Amino acid sequence: MQTTIDSNDQADFKDNGFVIKRNFFSQDETDLLFGLATDESVTSHAFDLKDTNGNRTKLTLWFTPGDDSFGLMSRSERMVNAVQSLLGTEGKVCHFHSKVMQKEPQKGGAWEWHQDYGYWYKNGFLYPEAMISVMVALTDATIENGCLQVLKGTHKMQRLEHNFVGEQQGADADFVAEAEKVSELVYVELKAGDTLFFHSNILHRSDANLSDKPRWSVISAYNLSYNKPFREKHTSCIEPVKVVSDAALLESGKRVVAHSDFLSKEAEITLQDVKRS
Ligand SMILES: O=C(O)CCC(=O)C(=O)O
């Protein structure tokens, strides 16, 4: 297990907009997290977003990281240190939100080309450089089951316009078409426990899961404390993470999620509608 970010990782992140750390979480940790991902405390708060073919992808999203197993994962020393090493030391690492992505076999929907900052800009964050997403694979992610795809280096293009595509927001199609001509498409195939760190402005998407295998992951988004949004009511994104030891996750065993700030589909769609106007 190699859980520290070194200067090569920093250079890759700067040049390519993403870094993959293999086995960032161990098999035991991943088993524990997958067990929780399929627990009623998570699945009962899931909502779905339709893709353009009508396939639905489910997600459960919350803001403040708690003492549950996902909270201990997202607050772990290795995670927070890695994020700090990639974003820099100008601010403290804060947790914006986490979401369990539930791409079910044979029907889990696709995601349009987008930049995370295409969404987050609308929450009033000023600095994309202070934001990052971290995807921890809870099952193997392959081309067949709709792994994430990135256009290498597109974080350097800065933010593109985003518009509604069905229930999702997609980056301006003309810009994406040009970006596809000049950027390498990378299928981010991961083993369970592998972890992808990706820049808030990198273009990414995924295909529907038409295989017979699930593709589940947890994505935690982080922000540096100086990047104070002027249109975001949740405050976790400017509260420094209360870091826990790397051992805490396994030591605590499975701890269910009991948040008061789960996002509902209605809230998500309304939020996007408001941001659109
Ligand atoms: O998990 C996926 O397939 C895509 C997720 C994604 O693009 C996102 O959450 O920004």
PDBQT file of the ligand as one rigid body, heavy atoms in Angstrom, charges set to zero:
ROOT
HETATM    1  O1  LIG A 301     -19.272   7.802 -11.103  1.00  0.00    +0.000 OA
HETATM    2  C1  LIG A 301     -19.414   8.168 -12.257  1.00  0.00    +0.000 C 
HETATM    3  O2  LIG A 301     -19.575   7.390 -13.178  1.00  0.00    +0.000 OA
HETATM    4  C2  LIG A 301     -19.380   9.619 -12.608  1.00  0.00    +0.000 C 
HETATM    5  C3  LIG A 301     -19.419  10.497 -11.422  1.00  0.00    +0.000 C 
HETATM    6  C4  LIG A 301     -19.089  11.884 -11.732  1.00  0.00    +0.000 C 
HETATM    7  O3  LIG A 301     -18.717  12.239 -12.806  1.00  0.00    +0.000 OA
HETATM    8  C5  LIG A 301     -19.192  12.901 -10.703  1.00  0.00    +0.000 C 
HETATM    9  O4  LIG A 301     -19.685  12.591  -9.622  1.00  0.00    +0.000 OA
HETATM   10  O5  LIG A 301     -18.786  14.040 -10.939  1.00  0.00    +0.000 OA
ENDROOT
TORSDOF 0
